[in-house]
């Protein structure tokens, strides 16, 4: 019950532009574009899926399991909250870009509630300035018939301990 209370408190603190409908999130992703002067892809918006590996593998949409939003980075909330010293363990695709704190991060989970906890961690503990929760999570994304991928190999376990 404490987690639900925390989610409710955070939700009350969120501004209207701290969340986005799935269709609007898809439009933001489509704004990512190739740099015409270089052979690079410019990503201004990232999706982070904060579900655990067990949640992802048990989620079935249209008969497919291991379903992710296309372009999403699996980064479980439990791993996000794991701190090594003073530094949070950022997902690999994010940590090599120092400008990431100015880019838009869209957070997804199953139904939007866990994303609110991740929104708080990313904004307040990590310093990301432009974080939005995808309203309704992957459930609403799938209901809107937006692009999903199905992957059978996913190693995002947060249960392993460091031997350091």
C-alpha positions as CSV (number, residue, x, y, z in Angstrom):
1,X,0.0,0.0,0.0
2,X,3.0,2.3,0.7
3,X,4.0,2.2,-3.0
4,X,0.5,3.1,-4.2
5,X,0.5,6.0,-1.7
6,X,3.9,7.2,-3.0
7,X,2.6,7.0,-6.6
8,X,-0.5,9.0,-5.7
9,X,1.7,11.7,-4.0
10,X,4.0,11.9,-7.0
11,X,1.1,12.0,-9.4
12,X,-0.3,15.0,-7.5
13,X,3.0,16.8,-7.9
14,X,3.2,16.2,-11.7
15,X,2.4,19.0,-14.1
16,X,0.1,18.3,-17.1
17,X,3.1,18.3,-19.4
18,X,5.0,15.7,-17.3
19,X,2.9,13.0,-19.1
20,X,2.1,12.2,-22.7
21,X,-0.5,10.2,-24.5
22,X,0.9,7.2,-26.5
23,X,0.0,8.8,-29.8
24,X,1.8,12.0,-28.9
25,X,4.8,9.9,-27.7
26,X,4.9,8.2,-31.1
27,X,4.9,11.6,-32.8
28,X,7.9,12.7,-30.6
29,X,9.8,9.6,-31.6
30,X,9.1,10.3,-35.3
31,X,10.9,13.6,-34.8
32,X,14.2,11.7,-34.3
33,X,16.0,12.1,-37.6
34,X,19.1,11.5,-39.6
35,X,21.7,14.3,-39.7
36,X,21.9,15.2,-43.4
37,X,25.5,16.3,-43.0
38,X,26.7,13.2,-41.3
39,X,26.0,9.5,-41.3
40,X,24.5,9.8,-37.9
41,X,21.1,9.4,-36.4
42,X,20.0,12.2,-34.1
43,X,17.9,11.0,-31.2
44,X,16.2,13.8,-29.3
45,X,13.7,11.4,-27.6
46,X,14.3,8.1,-25.9
47,X,11.9,5.6,-24.4
48,X,12.9,3.8,-21.2
49,X,10.9,0.7,-20.3
50,X,11.1,0.4,-16.5
51,X,9.4,-3.0,-16.2
52,X,11.4,-6.0,-14.8
53,X,12.4,-8.8,-17.1
54,X,9.7,-10.9,-15.6
55,X,7.1,-8.3,-16.3
56,X,8.2,-7.9,-19.9
57,X,8.3,-11.6,-20.5
58,X,4.9,-12.2,-19.0
59,X,3.3,-9.3,-20.9
60,X,1.4,-10.7,-24.0
61,X,0.0,-8.4,-26.7
62,X,-1.7,-10.0,-29.7
63,X,-0.3,-13.4,-28.8
64,X,3.3,-12.2,-28.6
65,X,5.4,-12.1,-25.4
66,X,8.5,-10.1,-24.5
67,X,6.9,-7.1,-26.1
68,X,8.6,-3.7,-26.0
69,X,7.7,-0.4,-27.6
70,X,9.8,-0.1,-30.7
71,X,13.0,1.8,-29.9
72,X,12.5,1.3,-26.1
73,X,15.5,0.7,-23.8
74,X,14.7,-1.9,-21.2
75,X,16.0,-0.4,-17.9
76,X,14.1,-1.8,-14.8
77,X,13.2,0.5,-12.0
78,X,14.9,-1.8,-9.6
79,X,18.2,-1.4,-11.5
80,X,17.6,2.4,-11.9
81,X,17.4,2.7,-8.1
82,X,20.6,0.7,-7.5
83,X,23.3,3.2,-6.7
84,X,27.0,2.5,-6.9
85,X,28.8,5.1,-4.7
86,X,27.4,8.4,-5.8
87,X,26.6,7.5,-9.4
88,X,23.4,5.9,-10.7
89,X,23.8,3.1,-13.2
90,X,22.5,4.7,-16.3
91,X,21.5,2.5,-19.2
92,X,24.4,2.1,-21.7
93,X,22.9,3.9,-24.7
94,X,22.4,7.0,-22.5
95,X,25.7,7.3,-20.7
96,X,27.9,8.0,-23.7
97,X,26.0,11.2,-24.5
98,X,26.7,14.1,-22.2
99,X,23.9,16.1,-23.8
100,X,21.4,13.4,-22.6
101,X,20.2,15.6,-19.7
102,X,18.6,18.0,-22.2
103,X,17.0,15.3,-24.4
104,X,13.5,14.0,-23.8
105,X,13.0,10.8,-21.9
106,X,9.7,9.0,-22.2
107,X,9.1,6.4,-19.5
108,X,6.9,3.4,-20.0
109,X,5.8,0.5,-17.8
110,X,2.8,-1.8,-17.9
111,X,0.1,0.7,-17.0
112,X,1.8,4.0,-16.2
113,X,2.0,3.7,-12.4
114,X,5.6,2.4,-12.1
115,X,6.7,5.0,-14.7
116,X,5.7,7.7,-12.2
117,X,8.3,6.3,-9.7
118,X,10.9,6.2,-12.5
119,X,9.9,9.8,-13.5
120,X,10.8,10.9,-10.0
121,X,14.1,9.0,-9.9
122,X,15.2,10.3,-13.3
123,X,14.3,13.9,-12.6
124,X,15.2,14.3,-8.9
125,X,17.9,11.8,-8.3
126,X,19.6,11.9,-11.7
127,X,19.0,15.4,-13.0
128,X,17.2,14.7,-16.3
129,X,15.3,17.8,-17.1
130,X,12.8,16.6,-19.7
131,X,11.1,13.4,-18.5
132,X,7.6,12.4,-19.4
133,X,5.4,9.4,-18.4
134,X,3.6,7.6,-21.2
135,X,0.0,7.6,-19.9
136,X,-1.3,4.0,-19.6
137,X,2.1,2.5,-20.3
138,X,2.6,-0.3,-22.9
139,X,-1.0,-1.4,-22.3
140,X,-2.3,1.9,-23.7
141,X,0.4,1.9,-26.4
142,X,-0.8,-1.5,-27.6
143,X,-4.4,-0.5,-27.4
144,X,-3.6,2.4,-29.7
145,X,-2.1,-0.1,-32.1
146,X,1.3,1.7,-32.1
147,X,4.5,-0.1,-33.1
148,X,5.7,-2.9,-30.8
149,X,8.6,-5.3,-31.1
150,X,8.9,-8.8,-29.7
151,X,12.2,-10.0,-28.5
152,X,13.1,-13.4,-27.2
153,X,16.5,-12.6,-25.8
154,X,16.6,-10.0,-23.1
155,X,19.2,-9.8,-20.4
156,X,18.1,-6.9,-18.1
157,X,18.2,-8.8,-14.8
158,X,18.5,-6.6,-11.7
159,X,18.8,-9.6,-9.4
160,X,22.5,-10.3,-9.9
161,X,24.9,-9.0,-7.3
162,X,28.2,-7.2,-8.1
163,X,31.3,-9.0,-6.8
164,X,33.2,-5.7,-6.3
